């Protein structure tokens, strides 16, 4: 039975990888702390009202700060933003200030907004749900911006080989 579960897990992973979802960076500020991380588990979950779900790993510093925040910023990365994906996906905020290594500005709700993103929105956290090793943050959009001529979205296949800053527990 264990071999069957391993087989199912491997095939499940392969099916999900084929979807090649867009990659996002979530940033947060609470008090005098800020953080951000690369997020692969994120999607719009309602048309009206507009609601977005962003899932953060419990092992991540961004999650620790988000637990004390009222809003998050969600950035869509374009194909030209692989260095941002590497910074926010392979480095850990426990060791470096990621914002010292990229261009950003303070945006709505005092959130760090990455100027290299294709587009972004901020959202009020309306609910959180524990999904195991990740916690889902339901967001109600409060502000948004999209470049005039955005590049194609950066997708999972472009970052699949990155070594995470934190291992998924």
TORLUM-206799 format. One record per residue: residue number from 0; residue in three letters; chain; x, y negated, z of N, C-alpha, C in turn. Coordinates in Angstrom, 2 decimals. Last residue first. Layout:
% residues N
+-----+-----+----+---------+---------+---------+---------+---------+---------+---------+---------+---------+
!   i !  aa ! ch !    n.c1 !    n.c2 !    n.c3 !   ca.c1 !   ca.c2 !   ca.c3 !    c.c1 !    c.c2 !    c.c3 !
+-----+-----+----+---------+---------+---------+---------+---------+---------+---------+---------+---------+
! NUM ! Ala !  A !       X !       Y !       Z !       X !       Y !       Z !       X !       Y !       Z !
...
+-----+-----+----+---------+---------+---------+---------+---------+---------+---------+---------+---------+
END
This chain:
% residues 169
+-----+-----+----+---------+---------+---------+---------+---------+---------+---------+---------+---------+
!   i !  aa ! ch !    n.c1 !    n.c2 !    n.c3 !   ca.c1 !   ca.c2 !   ca.c3 !    c.c1 !    c.c2 !    c.c3 !
+-----+-----+----+---------+---------+---------+---------+---------+---------+---------+---------+---------+
! 168 ! Unk !  A !    8.23 !  -21.75 !    5.57 !    8.17 !  -20.80 !    6.68 !    6.99 !  -19.87 !    6.56 !
! 167 ! Unk !  A !   10.20 !  -22.66 !    2.94 !    8.79 !  -22.46 !    3.35 !    8.76 !  -21.40 !    4.43 !
! 166 ! Unk !  A !   13.10 !  -24.58 !    3.73 !   12.50 !  -23.31 !    3.30 !   11.05 !  -23.26 !    3.75 !
! 165 ! Unk !  A !   13.73 !  -27.83 !    2.61 !   13.32 !  -26.97 !    3.72 !   12.77 !  -25.69 !    3.13 !
! 164 ! Unk !  A !   14.55 !  -28.61 !    0.10 !   15.23 !  -29.18 !    1.24 !   14.94 !  -28.41 !    2.52 !
! 163 ! Unk !  A !   14.70 !  -25.96 !   -2.38 !   13.97 !  -26.86 !   -1.49 !   14.83 !  -27.38 !   -0.34 !
! 162 ! Unk !  A !   16.34 !  -26.04 !   -5.38 !   16.43 !  -25.46 !   -4.06 !   15.74 !  -26.41 !   -3.09 !
! 161 ! Unk !  A !   14.73 !  -25.75 !   -8.55 !   15.25 !  -26.58 !   -7.47 !   15.31 !  -25.79 !   -6.16 !
! 160 ! Unk !  A !   13.50 !  -24.32 !  -10.54 !   14.81 !  -23.84 !  -10.09 !   15.41 !  -24.68 !   -8.96 !
! 159 ! Unk !  A !   11.15 !  -25.68 !  -11.16 !   11.07 !  -24.34 !  -10.54 !   12.40 !  -23.86 !   -9.98 !
! 158 ! Unk !  A !   10.93 !  -28.01 !  -12.51 !   11.50 !  -28.08 !  -11.15 !   11.57 !  -26.72 !  -10.47 !
! 157 ! Unk !  A !    9.78 !  -27.50 !  -14.95 !   10.97 !  -28.37 !  -14.93 !   11.66 !  -28.40 !  -13.57 !
! 156 ! Unk !  A !    7.47 !  -26.07 !  -14.40 !    8.59 !  -25.36 !  -15.04 !    9.89 !  -26.17 !  -14.98 !
! 155 ! Unk !  A !    5.68 !  -28.07 !  -13.35 !    6.32 !  -27.09 !  -12.49 !    7.55 !  -26.45 !  -13.12 !
! 154 ! Unk !  A !    6.23 !  -31.21 !  -15.09 !    5.48 !  -30.03 !  -14.71 !    6.35 !  -29.03 !  -13.94 !
! 153 ! Unk !  A !    5.66 !  -34.59 !  -15.52 !    6.66 !  -33.59 !  -15.17 !    5.91 !  -32.39 !  -14.62 !
! 152 ! Unk !  A !    3.49 !  -35.86 !  -18.09 !    3.75 !  -35.47 !  -16.69 !    4.89 !  -34.45 !  -16.58 !
! 151 ! Unk !  A !    4.80 !  -38.12 !  -20.57 !    4.08 !  -36.90 !  -20.21 !    4.41 !  -36.52 !  -18.77 !
! 150 ! Unk !  A !    4.93 !  -41.64 !  -19.67 !    5.46 !  -40.42 !  -20.29 !    4.59 !  -39.23 !  -19.91 !
! 149 ! Unk !  A !    2.56 !  -44.33 !  -20.24 !    3.19 !  -43.32 !  -19.37 !    3.78 !  -42.16 !  -20.16 !
! 148 ! Unk !  A !    2.34 !  -47.31 !  -20.86 !    2.63 !  -46.20 !  -21.77 !    3.33 !  -45.11 !  -20.98 !
! 147 ! Unk !  A !    1.59 !  -48.67 !  -18.45 !    0.88 !  -48.90 !  -19.70 !    1.11 !  -47.79 !  -20.72 !
! 146 ! Unk !  A !    1.27 !  -46.73 !  -15.40 !    2.07 !  -47.44 !  -16.40 !    1.27 !  -47.61 !  -17.68 !
! 145 ! Unk !  A !   -1.23 !  -47.22 !  -12.97 !   -0.71 !  -46.35 !  -14.02 !    0.08 !  -47.20 !  -14.99 !
! 144 ! Unk !  A !   -2.41 !  -47.27 !   -9.59 !   -1.68 !  -47.94 !  -10.67 !   -1.19 !  -46.89 !  -11.66 !
! 143 ! Unk !  A !   -4.72 !  -47.88 !   -6.88 !   -4.10 !  -47.03 !   -7.90 !   -3.41 !  -47.88 !   -8.94 !
! 142 ! Unk !  A !   -6.31 !  -47.47 !   -3.66 !   -5.63 !  -48.32 !   -4.65 !   -4.98 !  -47.38 !   -5.65 !
! 141 ! Unk !  A !   -7.79 !  -45.54 !   -2.35 !   -7.95 !  -46.93 !   -1.93 !   -7.29 !  -47.92 !   -2.89 !
! 140 ! Unk !  A !   -9.36 !  -42.32 !   -2.43 !   -8.51 !  -43.34 !   -3.05 !   -8.86 !  -44.76 !   -2.60 !
! 139 ! Unk !  A !   -9.26 !  -40.16 !    0.19 !  -10.22 !  -41.00 !   -0.51 !   -9.44 !  -42.18 !   -1.09 !
! 138 ! Unk !  A !   -7.94 !  -36.93 !    0.64 !   -7.71 !  -38.36 !    0.49 !   -8.83 !  -39.02 !   -0.30 !
! 137 ! Unk !  A !   -7.12 !  -34.36 !    2.79 !   -8.12 !  -34.87 !    1.86 !   -8.01 !  -36.39 !    1.84 !
! 136 ! Unk !  A !   -4.40 !  -32.41 !    3.13 !   -4.86 !  -33.76 !    3.48 !   -5.85 !  -34.19 !    2.41 !
! 135 ! Unk !  A !   -3.61 !  -29.22 !    4.34 !   -4.22 !  -30.02 !    3.29 !   -4.72 !  -31.33 !    3.84 !
! 134 ! Unk !  A !   -0.60 !  -27.78 !    5.26 !   -1.81 !  -28.45 !    5.75 !   -2.31 !  -29.34 !    4.62 !
! 133 ! Unk !  A !    1.00 !  -24.56 !    4.94 !    0.74 !  -25.93 !    4.50 !   -0.53 !  -26.46 !    5.18 !
! 132 ! Unk !  A !    0.99 !  -22.01 !    5.86 !    2.25 !  -22.73 !    5.96 !    2.16 !  -24.17 !    5.46 !
! 131 ! Unk !  A !   -2.32 !  -22.31 !    6.47 !   -1.22 !  -21.37 !    6.70 !    0.08 !  -22.13 !    6.85 !
! 130 ! Unk !  A !   -3.91 !  -24.53 !    6.11 !   -3.97 !  -23.47 !    5.10 !   -2.84 !  -22.46 !    5.27 !
! 129 ! Unk !  A !   -5.84 !  -26.71 !    7.93 !   -4.69 !  -25.82 !    8.02 !   -4.88 !  -24.68 !    7.03 !
! 128 ! Unk !  A !   -6.89 !  -29.87 !    6.85 !   -7.23 !  -28.47 !    7.02 !   -5.95 !  -27.64 !    7.00 !
! 127 ! Unk !  A !   -8.12 !  -33.16 !    7.51 !   -7.00 !  -32.25 !    7.31 !   -7.48 !  -30.83 !    7.58 !
! 126 ! Unk !  A !   -9.65 !  -36.09 !    6.16 !   -9.75 !  -34.79 !    6.81 !   -8.45 !  -34.03 !    6.59 !
! 125 ! Unk !  A !   -9.09 !  -38.51 !    5.10 !  -10.44 !  -38.33 !    5.65 !  -10.60 !  -37.02 !    6.41 !
! 124 ! Unk !  A !   -6.73 !  -40.88 !    4.60 !   -6.87 !  -39.48 !    5.03 !   -8.23 !  -39.33 !    5.70 !
! 123 ! Unk !  A !   -6.94 !  -42.89 !    1.79 !   -7.22 !  -42.79 !    3.23 !   -7.41 !  -41.32 !    3.55 !
! 122 ! Unk !  A !   -4.40 !  -43.19 !   -0.67 !   -5.66 !  -42.63 !   -0.21 !   -5.75 !  -42.62 !    1.30 !
! 121 ! Unk !  A !   -3.05 !  -44.60 !   -3.63 !   -3.03 !  -44.44 !   -2.19 !   -4.39 !  -43.91 !   -1.77 !
! 120 ! Unk !  A !   -1.43 !  -43.46 !   -6.59 !   -2.61 !  -43.96 !   -5.88 !   -2.36 !  -43.79 !   -4.39 !
! 119 ! Unk !  A !    0.49 !  -43.92 !   -9.60 !    0.34 !  -43.59 !   -8.18 !   -1.03 !  -44.02 !   -7.70 !
! 118 ! Unk !  A !    2.57 !  -43.01 !  -12.38 !    1.41 !  -43.64 !  -11.79 !    1.33 !  -43.22 !  -10.34 !
! 117 ! Unk !  A !    5.21 !  -42.36 !  -12.83 !    4.33 !  -42.64 !  -13.96 !    3.09 !  -43.41 !  -13.51 !
! 116 ! Unk !  A !    7.76 !  -43.78 !  -10.70 !    6.65 !  -42.86 !  -10.95 !    5.84 !  -43.32 !  -12.16 !
! 115 ! Unk !  A !    9.68 !  -45.60 !   -9.99 !    9.96 !  -44.72 !  -11.12 !    8.85 !  -43.74 !  -11.44 !
! 114 ! Unk !  A !    8.87 !  -46.84 !   -7.67 !    8.72 !  -47.60 !   -8.92 !    9.00 !  -46.74 !  -10.15 !
! 113 ! Unk !  A !    7.02 !  -45.52 !   -5.13 !    8.16 !  -45.23 !   -5.98 !    7.98 !  -45.91 !   -7.34 !
! 112 ! Unk !  A !    6.08 !  -47.11 !   -2.25 !    5.64 !  -46.81 !   -3.60 !    6.88 !  -46.66 !   -4.48 !
! 111 ! Unk !  A !    5.41 !  -46.61 !    1.14 !    6.46 !  -46.73 !    0.12 !    5.94 !  -46.25 !   -1.23 !
! 110 ! Unk !  A !    2.70 !  -48.46 !    2.62 !    3.25 !  -47.21 !    2.11 !    4.38 !  -47.47 !    1.13 !
! 109 ! Unk !  A !    1.19 !  -50.48 !    3.72 !    2.62 !  -50.45 !    4.06 !    3.30 !  -49.15 !    3.60 !
! 108 ! Unk !  A !   -1.22 !  -50.52 !    2.46 !   -1.16 !  -49.80 !    3.74 !    0.28 !  -49.60 !    4.21 !
! 107 ! Unk !  A !    0.27 !  -50.87 !   -0.77 !   -0.90 !  -50.92 !    0.11 !   -0.69 !  -50.05 !    1.35 !
! 106 ! Unk !  A !    3.90 !  -50.94 !   -0.61 !    2.62 !  -51.07 !   -1.27 !    1.47 !  -51.17 !   -0.29 !
! 105 ! Unk !  A !    7.23 !  -51.77 !   -1.00 !    6.15 !  -51.58 !   -0.04 !    4.82 !  -51.86 !   -0.73 !
! 104 ! Unk !  A !    9.05 !  -49.93 !   -3.47 !    8.57 !  -51.18 !   -2.88 !    7.46 !  -50.85 !   -1.90 !
! 103 ! Unk !  A !   12.03 !  -48.38 !   -4.78 !   10.68 !  -48.34 !   -4.23 !   10.32 !  -49.73 !   -3.73 !
! 102 ! Unk !  A !   14.50 !  -46.37 !   -6.17 !   13.84 !  -47.67 !   -6.17 !   12.41 !  -47.52 !   -5.69 !
! 101 ! Unk !  A !   16.65 !  -44.33 !   -4.08 !   15.73 !  -44.55 !   -5.20 !   15.15 !  -45.96 !   -5.10 !
! 100 ! Unk !  A !   18.07 !  -43.89 !   -1.77 !   18.60 !  -43.31 !   -3.00 !   17.65 !  -43.46 !   -4.19 !
!  99 ! Unk !  A !   16.81 !  -44.67 !    0.47 !   18.09 !  -45.34 !    0.19 !   18.65 !  -44.91 !   -1.15 !
!  98 ! Unk !  A !   14.76 !  -42.89 !    0.66 !   14.44 !  -44.19 !    0.08 !   15.69 !  -45.05 !   -0.14 !
!  97 ! Unk !  A !   15.73 !  -40.73 !    2.06 !   15.56 !  -40.60 !    0.61 !   15.35 !  -41.95 !   -0.06 !
!  96 ! Unk !  A !   17.95 !  -40.63 !    4.41 !   16.81 !  -41.49 !    4.09 !   16.68 !  -41.49 !    2.57 !
!  95 ! Unk !  A !   18.80 !  -37.25 !    5.40 !   19.07 !  -38.51 !    4.71 !   17.79 !  -39.33 !    4.62 !
!  94 ! Unk !  A !   17.86 !  -35.23 !    7.16 !   19.30 !  -35.48 !    7.03 !   19.64 !  -36.79 !    6.34 !
!  93 ! Unk !  A !   15.18 !  -35.07 !    7.10 !   15.80 !  -34.86 !    8.41 !   17.29 !  -35.20 !    8.38 !
!  92 ! Unk !  A !   14.46 !  -35.16 !    4.52 !   14.41 !  -36.41 !    5.25 !   14.94 !  -36.29 !    6.66 !
!  91 ! Unk !  A !   16.37 !  -33.22 !    2.33 !   15.47 !  -33.26 !    3.47 !   15.59 !  -34.60 !    4.18 !
!  90 ! Unk !  A !   16.26 !  -32.58 !   -1.21 !   16.87 !  -33.19 !   -0.03 !   15.87 !  -33.16 !    1.11 !
!  89 ! Unk !  A !   14.68 !  -31.54 !   -3.19 !   15.86 !  -30.78 !   -2.77 !   16.57 !  -31.36 !   -1.56 !
!  88 ! Unk !  A !   12.50 !  -33.25 !   -3.66 !   12.28 !  -31.81 !   -3.54 !   13.45 !  -31.05 !   -2.96 !
!  87 ! Unk !  A !   13.34 !  -35.82 !   -3.92 !   12.26 !  -35.57 !   -2.97 !   11.96 !  -34.08 !   -2.79 !
!  86 ! Unk !  A !   15.45 !  -35.47 !   -5.83 !   15.66 !  -36.16 !   -4.56 !   14.61 !  -35.76 !   -3.54 !
!  85 ! Unk !  A !   14.13 !  -34.14 !   -7.96 !   15.27 !  -33.52 !   -7.28 !   15.51 !  -34.14 !   -5.91 !
!  84 ! Unk !  A !   12.23 !  -36.07 !   -8.64 !   11.79 !  -34.73 !   -8.20 !   12.91 !  -34.03 !   -7.45 !
!  83 ! Unk !  A !   13.94 !  -38.12 !   -9.44 !   13.06 !  -38.32 !   -8.28 !   12.58 !  -36.99 !   -7.73 !
!  82 ! Unk !  A !   15.13 !  -36.90 !  -11.73 !   15.96 !  -37.25 !  -10.56 !   15.12 !  -37.53 !   -9.30 !
!  81 ! Unk !  A !   12.83 !  -36.65 !  -13.45 !   13.42 !  -35.46 !  -12.84 !   14.35 !  -35.82 !  -11.66 !
!  80 ! Unk !  A !   11.34 !  -38.58 !  -14.81 !   11.56 !  -38.74 !  -13.37 !   12.13 !  -37.49 !  -12.70 !
!  79 ! Unk !  A !   10.52 !  -38.26 !  -17.37 !   11.73 !  -39.07 !  -17.18 !   12.12 !  -39.17 !  -15.71 !
!  78 ! Unk !  A !    8.11 !  -36.97 !  -17.21 !    9.27 !  -36.19 !  -17.64 !   10.58 !  -36.95 !  -17.46 !
!  77 ! Unk !  A !    6.64 !  -38.40 !  -14.20 !    6.72 !  -38.16 !  -15.63 !    7.99 !  -37.39 !  -15.96 !
!  76 ! Unk !  A !    4.69 !  -37.81 !  -11.30 !    5.99 !  -37.95 !  -11.93 !    5.88 !  -37.64 !  -13.41 !
!  75 ! Unk !  A !    2.42 !  -39.54 !   -9.38 !    2.55 !  -38.60 !  -10.49 !    3.90 !  -38.86 !  -11.14 !
!  74 ! Unk !  A !    2.22 !  -39.93 !   -5.93 !    2.87 !  -40.39 !   -7.15 !    2.91 !  -39.28 !   -8.18 !
!  73 ! Unk !  A !    0.33 !  -41.03 !   -3.31 !    0.55 !  -39.86 !   -4.17 !    1.03 !  -40.39 !   -5.52 !
!  72 ! Unk !  A !    0.46 !  -42.05 !    0.03 !    0.61 !  -42.45 !   -1.37 !    0.98 !  -41.20 !   -2.17 !
!  71 ! Unk !  A !   -1.91 !  -41.93 !    2.74 !   -0.77 !  -41.37 !    2.01 !   -0.73 !  -42.03 !    0.63 !
!  70 ! Unk !  A !   -3.04 !  -43.15 !    5.94 !   -3.04 !  -43.15 !    4.48 !   -1.80 !  -42.45 !    3.95 !
!  69 ! Unk !  A !   -2.64 !  -42.89 !    8.62 !   -4.03 !  -43.05 !    8.18 !   -4.16 !  -42.95 !    6.67 !
!  68 ! Unk !  A !   -0.40 !  -40.68 !   10.45 !   -0.72 !  -41.73 !    9.47 !   -2.21 !  -41.79 !    9.20 !
!  67 ! Unk !  A !    0.50 !  -38.57 !   11.85 !    0.25 !  -39.79 !   12.61 !   -0.17 !  -40.96 !   11.71 !
!  66 ! Unk !  A !    1.01 !  -36.60 !   10.03 !    0.08 !  -36.27 !   11.12 !   -0.32 !  -37.51 !   11.91 !
!  65 ! Unk !  A !    3.05 !  -37.65 !    8.50 !    1.67 !  -37.75 !    7.99 !    0.64 !  -37.45 !    9.08 !
!  64 ! Unk !  A !    5.29 !  -36.85 !    9.94 !    4.92 !  -38.26 !    9.94 !    3.47 !  -38.43 !    9.49 !
!  63 ! Unk !  A !    5.22 !  -34.08 !    9.40 !    5.28 !  -34.57 !   10.79 !    4.85 !  -36.03 !   10.87 !
!  62 ! Unk !  A !    5.28 !  -34.03 !    6.58 !    4.10 !  -33.55 !    7.31 !    4.08 !  -34.11 !    8.73 !
!  61 ! Unk !  A !    7.88 !  -34.93 !    6.16 !    6.75 !  -35.72 !    5.66 !    5.47 !  -35.31 !    6.37 !
!  60 ! Unk !  A !    9.45 !  -32.84 !    7.07 !    9.38 !  -34.07 !    7.87 !    8.20 !  -34.95 !    7.44 !
!  59 ! Unk !  A !    8.13 !  -29.53 !    6.73 !    8.63 !  -30.75 !    6.13 !    8.47 !  -31.96 !    7.07 !
!  58 ! Unk !  A !    6.87 !  -27.29 !    7.50 !    8.31 !  -27.33 !    7.75 !    8.92 !  -28.67 !    7.35 !
!  57 ! Unk !  A !    4.30 !  -27.47 !    6.56 !    4.51 !  -27.73 !    8.00 !    5.99 !  -27.83 !    8.34 !
!  56 ! Unk !  A !    3.88 !  -29.04 !    3.46 !    4.46 !  -27.94 !    4.21 !    4.66 !  -28.35 !    5.67 !
!  55 ! Unk !  A !    0.83 !  -30.43 !    2.38 !    2.19 !  -30.65 !    2.84 !    2.65 !  -29.46 !    3.68 !
!  54 ! Unk !  A !   -1.35 !  -31.02 !   -0.28 !   -0.94 !  -30.09 !    0.78 !    0.54 !  -30.28 !    1.09 !
!  53 ! Unk !  A !   -3.95 !  -33.10 !   -1.12 !   -2.50 !  -32.97 !   -1.17 !   -2.08 !  -32.09 !    0.01 !
!  52 ! Unk !  A !   -6.84 !  -33.63 !   -2.88 !   -6.24 !  -32.79 !   -1.86 !   -4.74 !  -32.70 !   -2.10 !
!  51 ! Unk !  A !   -9.12 !  -36.29 !   -3.38 !   -7.90 !  -35.61 !   -3.80 !   -7.35 !  -34.82 !   -2.63 !
!  50 ! Unk !  A !  -12.18 !  -37.51 !   -4.60 !  -11.43 !  -36.96 !   -3.46 !  -10.27 !  -36.15 !   -4.00 !
!  49 ! Unk !  A !  -14.73 !  -39.63 !   -5.49 !  -13.41 !  -39.15 !   -5.85 !  -12.66 !  -38.74 !   -4.58 !
!  48 ! Unk !  A !  -18.04 !  -38.39 !   -4.65 !  -16.98 !  -39.41 !   -4.63 !  -15.65 !  -38.80 !   -5.03 !
!  47 ! Unk !  A !  -17.38 !  -37.24 !   -7.72 !  -18.08 !  -38.36 !   -7.07 !  -18.56 !  -37.91 !   -5.71 !
!  46 ! Unk !  A !  -15.52 !  -35.16 !   -8.07 !  -15.64 !  -36.23 !   -9.06 !  -16.28 !  -37.46 !   -8.42 !
!  45 ! Unk !  A !  -13.10 !  -33.48 !   -6.08 !  -14.47 !  -33.98 !   -6.24 !  -14.45 !  -35.11 !   -7.26 !
!  44 ! Unk !  A !  -10.47 !  -32.80 !   -6.05 !  -11.42 !  -31.77 !   -5.62 !  -12.87 !  -32.24 !   -5.68 !
!  43 ! Unk !  A !   -7.36 !  -32.98 !   -7.67 !   -8.63 !  -33.65 !   -7.42 !   -9.64 !  -32.57 !   -7.07 !
!  42 ! Unk !  A !   -4.50 !  -31.50 !   -6.01 !   -5.49 !  -31.57 !   -7.09 !   -6.67 !  -32.45 !   -6.68 !
!  41 ! Unk !  A !   -1.55 !  -29.71 !   -5.12 !   -2.32 !  -30.95 !   -5.08 !   -3.28 !  -30.98 !   -6.26 !
!  40 ! Unk !  A !    1.25 !  -28.37 !   -4.54 !   -0.11 !  -27.99 !   -4.20 !   -0.94 !  -29.25 !   -4.03 !
!  39 ! Unk !  A !    3.68 !  -29.52 !   -4.93 !    3.14 !  -28.75 !   -6.03 !    1.70 !  -28.31 !   -5.80 !
!  38 ! Unk !  A !    5.53 !  -32.33 !   -4.09 !    4.34 !  -31.53 !   -3.78 !    3.86 !  -30.82 !   -5.04 !
!  37 ! Unk !  A !    8.33 !  -33.70 !   -2.50 !    7.77 !  -33.17 !   -3.74 !    6.65 !  -32.21 !   -3.39 !
!  36 ! Unk !  A !    7.97 !  -36.28 !    0.00 !    8.36 !  -34.95 !   -0.45 !    7.69 !  -34.62 !   -1.78 !
!  35 ! Unk !  A !    8.90 !  -38.76 !    2.43 !    8.29 !  -38.36 !    1.18 !    8.79 !  -36.99 !    0.78 !
!  34 ! Unk !  A !    8.61 !  -41.29 !    5.01 !    9.09 !  -40.02 !    4.46 !    8.40 !  -39.77 !    3.13 !
!  33 ! Unk !  A !    9.20 !  -43.51 !    7.74 !    8.66 !  -43.24 !    6.40 !    9.30 !  -41.95 !    5.90 !
!  32 ! Unk !  A !    8.55 !  -45.25 !   10.79 !    9.08 !  -44.11 !   10.06 !    8.42 !  -43.99 !    8.69 !
!  31 ! Unk !  A !    7.43 !  -47.05 !   12.50 !    8.65 !  -47.47 !   11.82 !    9.29 !  -46.33 !   11.01 !
!  30 ! Unk !  A !    4.15 !  -46.10 !   11.86 !    5.04 !  -46.80 !   12.77 !    6.25 !  -47.29 !   11.99 !
!  29 ! Unk !  A !    4.36 !  -44.33 !    8.97 !    3.62 !  -44.40 !   10.24 !    4.58 !  -45.00 !   11.26 !
!  28 ! Unk !  A !    4.04 !  -43.59 !    5.59 !    4.65 !  -44.46 !    6.60 !    3.74 !  -44.45 !    7.81 !
!  27 ! Unk !  A !    4.71 !  -41.44 !    2.81 !    3.93 !  -41.81 !    3.99 !    4.74 !  -42.77 !    4.84 !
!  26 ! Unk !  A !    4.29 !  -39.89 !   -0.40 !    5.04 !  -40.70 !    0.56 !    4.11 !  -41.16 !    1.66 !
!  25 ! Unk !  A !    4.54 !  -37.18 !   -2.56 !    3.71 !  -37.84 !   -1.55 !    4.64 !  -38.62 !   -0.64 !
!  24 ! Unk !  A !    4.87 !  -36.59 !   -5.91 !    5.61 !  -36.93 !   -4.70 !    4.64 !  -37.66 !   -3.79 !
!  23 ! Unk !  A !    4.00 !  -33.87 !   -8.09 !    3.66 !  -35.11 !   -7.38 !    4.70 !  -35.35 !   -6.29 !
!  22 ! Unk !  A !    3.72 !  -32.24 !  -11.19 !    4.40 !  -32.42 !   -9.92 !    4.13 !  -33.82 !   -9.37 !
!  21 ! Unk !  A !    1.16 !  -30.23 !  -12.77 !    1.98 !  -31.44 !  -12.66 !    2.59 !  -31.55 !  -11.26 !
!  20 ! Unk !  A !    1.48 !  -26.65 !  -13.35 !    0.83 !  -27.83 !  -12.78 !    1.74 !  -29.04 !  -12.76 !
!  19 ! Unk !  A !    1.47 !  -24.19 !  -14.89 !    2.44 !  -25.27 !  -15.07 !    1.87 !  -26.61 !  -14.60 !
!  18 ! Unk !  A !    0.18 !  -21.80 !  -15.18 !   -0.66 !  -23.01 !  -15.19 !    0.19 !  -24.26 !  -15.35 !
!  17 ! Unk !  A !    2.15 !  -19.94 !  -14.77 !    1.73 !  -20.21 !  -16.14 !    0.85 !  -21.45 !  -16.26 !
!  16 ! Unk !  A !    2.22 !  -19.76 !  -12.00 !    3.30 !  -20.48 !  -12.67 !    2.93 !  -20.82 !  -14.11 !
!  15 ! Unk !  A !   -0.01 !  -18.10 !  -11.60 !   -0.06 !  -19.49 !  -11.15 !    1.02 !  -20.32 !  -11.85 !
!  14 ! Unk !  A !    1.02 !  -15.69 !  -12.67 !   -0.19 !  -16.30 !  -13.23 !   -0.25 !  -17.79 !  -12.86 !
!  13 ! Unk !  A !    3.22 !  -15.23 !  -10.98 !    3.43 !  -15.42 !  -12.41 !    2.22 !  -16.08 !  -13.07 !
!  12 ! Unk !  A !    1.96 !  -14.87 !   -8.50 !    2.93 !  -15.95 !   -8.68 !    3.14 !  -16.27 !  -10.16 !
!  11 ! Unk !  A !    0.48 !  -12.52 !   -9.12 !   -0.20 !  -13.77 !   -8.75 !    0.72 !  -14.96 !   -8.98 !
!  10 ! Unk !  A !    2.63 !  -10.76 !   -9.47 !    1.77 !  -11.08 !  -10.61 !    0.98 !  -12.36 !  -10.34 !
!   9 ! Unk !  A !    3.66 !  -10.74 !   -6.86 !    4.50 !  -11.12 !   -7.98 !    3.67 !  -11.51 !   -9.20 !
!   8 ! Unk !  A !    1.42 !   -9.84 !   -5.38 !    2.03 !  -11.14 !   -5.10 !    2.86 !  -11.63 !   -6.29 !
!   7 ! Unk !  A !    1.07 !   -7.27 !   -6.45 !    0.01 !   -8.28 !   -6.61 !    0.59 !   -9.67 !   -6.39 !
!   6 ! Unk !  A !    3.48 !   -6.10 !   -5.57 !    3.16 !   -6.19 !   -6.99 !    2.10 !   -7.25 !   -7.26 !
!   5 ! Unk !  A !    3.13 !   -6.24 !   -2.82 !    4.26 !   -6.93 !   -3.43 !    4.00 !   -7.13 !   -4.92 !
!   4 ! Unk !  A !    0.87 !   -4.57 !   -2.60 !    0.77 !   -5.98 !   -2.20 !    1.91 !   -6.80 !   -2.80 !
!   3 ! Unk !  A !    1.99 !   -2.13 !   -3.45 !    0.89 !   -2.72 !   -4.21 !    0.76 !   -4.20 !   -3.89 !
!   2 ! Unk !  A !    3.81 !   -1.67 !   -1.41 !    4.30 !   -1.87 !   -2.77 !    3.25 !   -2.52 !   -3.64 !
!   1 ! Unk !  A !    2.02 !   -1.24 !    0.71 !    2.91 !   -2.40 !    0.75 !    3.44 !   -2.71 !   -0.64 !
!   0 ! Unk !  A !    0.82 !    1.20 !    0.00 !    0.00 !    0.00 !    0.00 !    0.86 !   -1.27 !    0.00 !
+-----+-----+----+---------+---------+---------+---------+---------+---------+---------+---------+---------+
END
